[in-house]
Amino acid sequence: MGRKLTKKEVLAMFAEMWREIVASNPDARGDQIMKREEFNNFVDMLNKDRQVTDTQAHNWTNPY
C-alpha cells in the first residue's frame, strides 16, 4: 500500500485546479456551490484512484 495524500496536499492540488476552472470559465468565480461540488468530486476521484483512503474521503470536511 503506497503513501496517501494529505488533506494539505489535496487542498493545494484543488486550488490549482480551481484556478484553471476559473480561468476557462470566469462565471465560476464566486460560485461557492460549484466550488464545493467540484471539491467533493475531486476528493471522490482521488479516492477511486486510491490516492486517499475511504476514511479520509468520508471524514474530511469541505472547506468551501
C-alpha positions as CSV (number, residue, x, y, z in Angstrom):
1,M,0.0,0.0,0.0
2,G,1.5,3.3,-1.1
3,R,1.6,6.7,0.6
4,K,-1.7,8.5,0.6
5,L,-2.1,12.2,0.0
6,T,-2.6,14.5,3.0
7,K,-5.5,17.0,3.1
8,K,-3.0,19.8,2.8
9,E,-1.7,18.3,-0.4
10,V,-5.2,17.8,-1.7
11,L,-6.2,21.4,-1.0
12,A,-3.1,22.6,-2.8
13,M,-3.9,20.4,-5.8
14,F,-7.5,21.5,-5.8
15,A,-6.6,25.2,-5.6
16,E,-4.5,24.8,-8.7
17,M,-7.4,23.0,-10.5
18,W,-9.9,25.6,-9.4
19,R,-7.7,28.4,-10.8
20,E,-7.7,26.6,-14.1
21,I,-11.5,26.3,-14.0
22,V,-12.0,30.0,-13.2
23,A,-9.5,30.9,-16.0
24,S,-11.5,28.9,-18.5
25,N,-14.9,29.8,-17.1
26,P,-14.9,33.3,-15.4
27,D,-18.6,32.8,-14.3
28,A,-17.3,30.2,-11.8
29,R,-15.6,32.9,-9.8
30,G,-17.6,33.4,-6.6
31,D,-19.8,30.3,-7.2
32,Q,-19.4,28.7,-3.8
33,I,-21.9,25.9,-4.6
34,M,-19.9,24.9,-7.7
35,K,-16.7,25.1,-5.8
36,R,-18.0,22.8,-3.0
37,E,-19.3,20.3,-5.5
38,E,-16.0,20.4,-7.5
39,F,-14.1,19.7,-4.3
40,N,-16.3,16.8,-3.4
41,N,-15.9,15.4,-6.9
42,F,-12.1,15.9,-6.7
43,V,-11.8,14.0,-3.4
44,D,-14.1,11.2,-4.8
45,M,-11.8,10.9,-7.8
46,L,-8.7,10.7,-5.7
47,N,-10.4,8.1,-3.5
48,K,-11.3,6.0,-6.6
49,D,-7.7,6.3,-7.8
50,R,-6.6,5.1,-4.3
51,Q,-4.7,8.3,-3.6
52,V,-6.7,8.9,-0.5
53,T,-8.3,6.3,1.8
54,D,-12.0,5.7,2.3
55,T,-11.6,7.1,5.8
56,Q,-10.0,10.3,4.5
57,A,-12.7,10.8,1.8
58,H,-15.6,10.2,4.3
59,N,-14.2,12.3,7.2
60,W,-12.7,15.3,5.6
61,T,-14.9,18.4,5.9
62,N,-15.3,20.5,2.8
63,P,-13.5,23.8,3.4
64,Y,-15.6,25.6,0.8
